[in-house]
Amino acid sequence: MRLTLPEIKKKVASLIPEGIDYEVELEAGSIAIITNQPRDFSGSGDSLTVRIAKTIKRRVVIRPNKDLLSSEAEVHDAVNRLIPPEAQVRNVWLDPALSEVILECDDPASAVGPKGVNVTSLRDEIGWLVKVERAPARESRTQHDIRRYRKEMADDRRALLRKFGTRIYRQKRPGESWARITALGSYREVGRAMHLVTTNESKVLIDVGANPTNNPNETQPFFAAPEMLPLDNLDAVVITHAHVDHIGMLPVLFRYGYKGPVYCTPPTRDLMTLLQIDYIKVSQAEGRDPPYSKADIQECIKHVVDVNWGDKTDIAPDVKMTMENAGHILGSSSVYLQVGEGKSEHKLLFSGDIKYEKSWLFDAATVRFPKVDTLVIESTYGGPQSIQPTRQQASQELQDLVADTLNRKGKLFCPVFAVGRSQEVMLAIDELFKSERVPPVSVWLDGMISEASAIHSSHPNFLNRELKKKMLKGGAENPFNSPWFKQVDSRELRESILLDPNPCIVLATSGMMTGGPIIEYLKHWAPEPGNTLCFVGYQASGTLGRRLQEGHSHVPLMDRGQTLMLDVNCNMVIIDGFSGHSDRNQLMDYVTALNPTPRKIICHHGDPQTCNAFRMGLRERFKVQTYAPANLETLRLR
């Protein structure tokens, strides 16, 4: 049901009793009702809020009028008086753009009180909406900075949310409805993911990634494609997850003048900010001019609209979106788009990078979608020979490798992505050491791994049930807090680790060995046959990691501006089962589980041969139309 803002206001007015003071505002795709009488809209069962939402078929939020809101000092005073000490409130966060106060507590149940009495009393006194969260076992610096910045930019964010909503609820354009998808990155390649969905009324961009290759001409997706310009015509950007090949070039859009929304889950927001800031640092360290600045990243943060799994939201006049778990990394999502309405509606699913298997961290990717007309699916391990061991087998293989290397008094070093693989490997090592099968040694974390792990602790609801329970208990139950995990926080400490003859384990970025601290460990430890270099993640074509995997025993490295030929004599092991990507069998099972089977399947995010082989395998098995387009090709969906 397509409604304009005047039509929404008319329907809302017909439902709200006389005497209730209110006004209708827009918060991107949500309808916000601002009122001096928020209690009149609440209640159990068929509340006024529920009746309004059912009538207009939109998400409705009730916000207190700003005249009701206490000052920040008054909020803190009320929290100290009304929330009992046993709740142990760690932080009080204010978000003026949404009139919300977030209490981070060690004991949320005590903070809420019997039947919510404490929170209700606090809300009635301060006027603000109150949310209570479990304080994370490890505080994330990145999340802290984002919350502080959002608070400072509250007026701008409120205005932006209103502007986004005005664009969504604009007048319908005349003409026949149609939809198409344009490949602007990650097609017949792994990296720089970017897809453009165009309809007769709107344009939506999915992911804006960077390429891990060292070729500067192939780093960015196809920003200059005519379909992309002018950027003012873009209605929305949606981010599936926070790996650099999906978010690394997002701030470039803001540098070029994009002013629209970015939709993603809260963990993706935090992780992508961390990785984008690191992208600048790495570029500078390698003597390259970064493609964007910290100011561009901050502008991006200001435009982010948080979306939780399962929440349906309008993102364009003719596009509704739902995000669901993709099982790949923290907050990773499959993006389900309902394009158009009625008989011309087309349901489009971007799988994102998926893991269709329960892991140490996450539940298997969701396949519960009402109907999928067209599926855009990753193909990283879609080749006929791309069969991986299970997570359990991979964990056992890693634990055996750790035991063997340490028994030989060697050093084990792993190039890892800061997000995802690092935490998986940490959990497998933690289980091994806690089992006492192997005496523990120091596990050094070099790069952003500790901060990424803190962000995992800050979002327990996006983890699987068992790990979430451990996170919420905190203390020794939280595996990321185990004493053997130690952060490398200075160049001096790294140098002492490199020279220490004792056995140890190092997890270091970057994951494809295109730079970062892993290169220092490679230079010092690769020549020694007693050490082990272990690969636990995908190595893209053209990267140093891929060359080593292919068996090159002499590789060139840049060292202080000069090229150094390095002899690689250490043991090299590849453990595929830790990948966050599904193998061919799991990808086939994923498609099988979609009911009914999609009528069209588009393959991307794989080497050219892999994409084509996977496309042919899908066509043969499911008897549907399959495609493996090249970058810059466009396919009509309806």
VENVEN-V627355 format. One record per backbone hydrogen bond with DSSP energy under -1.0 kcal/mol. CO is the residue of the C=O (numbers start at 1). NH is the residue of the N-H. If there is no record, write none. Layout:
BEGIN
[[CO:NH] [CO:NH]]
END
This chain:
BEGIN
[[4:8] [5:9] [6:10] [7:11] [8:12] [9:13] [10:14] [12:15] [12:16] [17:20] [23:34] [25:32] [27:30] [30:27] [31:61] [32:25] [33:63] [34:23] [35:65] [37:40] [38:41] [41:49] [45:47] [47:51] [48:52] [49:53] [50:54] [51:55] [52:56] [53:57] [59:31] [61:33] [63:35] [65:68] [66:69] [71:75] [72:76] [73:77] [74:78] [75:79] [76:80] [77:81] [78:82] [79:83] [84:87] [85:88] [87:106] [87:107] [88:106] [91:104] [93:102] [95:98] [95:100] [99:129] [100:95] [101:131] [102:93] [103:133] [104:90] [104:91] [105:135] [107:111] [108:112] [109:113] [112:118] [112:119] [113:116] [114:117] [116:120] [117:121] [118:122] [119:123] [120:124] [121:125] [122:126] [123:127] [126:70] [129:101] [131:103] [133:105] [140:144] [141:145] [142:146] [143:147] [144:148] [145:149] [146:150] [147:151] [148:152] [149:153] [151:154] [153:157] [154:158] [155:159] [156:160] [157:161] [158:162] [159:163] [160:164] [161:28] [161:165] [162:166] [163:167] [164:168] [165:169] [167:170] [178:200] [179:637] [179:638] [180:198] [181:635] [182:196] [183:632] [184:222] [185:194] [186:605] [193:209] [194:184] [195:206] [196:182] [197:204] [198:180] [202:199] [203:235] [203:236] [204:197] [205:238] [206:195] [208:249] [210:192] [215:218] [219:211] [221:223] [222:225] [225:228] [230:233] [231:234] [236:205] [237:263] [238:207] [240:333] [243:246] [243:247] [244:210] [244:248] [245:193] [246:208] [247:250] [250:253] [251:255] [252:256] [253:258] [261:237] [262:305] [263:239] [264:307] [265:269] [266:270] [267:271] [268:272] [269:273] [270:274] [271:275] [272:276] [273:277] [274:278] [275:279] [276:280] [277:281] [278:282] [279:283] [280:284] [281:285] [282:286] [283:288] [284:287] [293:297] [294:298] [295:299] [296:300] [297:301] [298:302] [301:304] [303:262] [305:264] [308:311] [313:321] [316:319] [318:340] [319:315] [319:316] [320:338] [321:313] [322:336] [323:310] [324:334] [325:366] [326:355] [329:332] [332:326] [334:324] [335:350] [336:322] [337:348] [338:320] [339:346] [341:344] [342:345] [346:339] [347:373] [347:374] [348:337] [349:376] [350:335] [354:582] [355:357] [355:365] [361:464] [362:359] [367:369] [373:599] [373:600] [374:349] [375:602] [376:351] [377:604] [379:382] [383:386] [385:387] [386:584] [390:394] [391:395] [392:396] [393:397] [394:398] [395:399] [396:400] [397:401] [398:402] [399:403] [400:404] [401:405] [402:406] [403:407] [404:408] [405:410] [406:409] [411:532] [412:506] [413:534] [414:508] [417:422] [419:421] [420:424] [421:425] [422:426] [423:427] [424:428] [425:429] [426:430] [427:431] [428:432] [429:433] [430:434] [431:435] [433:436] [442:505] [443:486] [444:507] [445:488] [446:509] [448:452] [449:453] [450:454] [451:455] [452:456] [453:457] [454:458] [456:459] [459:462] [460:463] [464:468] [465:469] [466:470] [467:471] [468:472] [469:473] [470:474] [474:477] [475:478] [478:481] [479:482] [482:485] [484:443] [486:445] [490:494] [491:495] [492:496] [493:497] [494:498] [495:499] [504:412] [505:444] [506:414] [507:446] [508:416] [509:518] [510:513] [512:545] [516:519] [517:520] [517:521] [518:522] [519:523] [520:524] [521:525] [522:526] [525:528] [526:569] [526:570] [528:531] [531:571] [532:413] [533:573] [535:575] [540:543] [543:547] [544:548] [545:549] [546:550] [547:552] [548:551] [553:568] [555:566] [557:564] [559:562] [562:559] [564:557] [566:555] [571:533] [573:535] [576:579] [583:587] [584:588] [585:589] [586:590] [587:591] [588:592] [589:593] [599:625] [600:375] [601:627] [602:377] [604:379] [607:611] [608:612] [609:613] [610:614] [611:615] [612:616] [613:617] [614:618] [615:619] [616:620] [617:621] [618:622] [619:623] [625:601] [627:603] [630:633] [633:183] [635:181]]
END
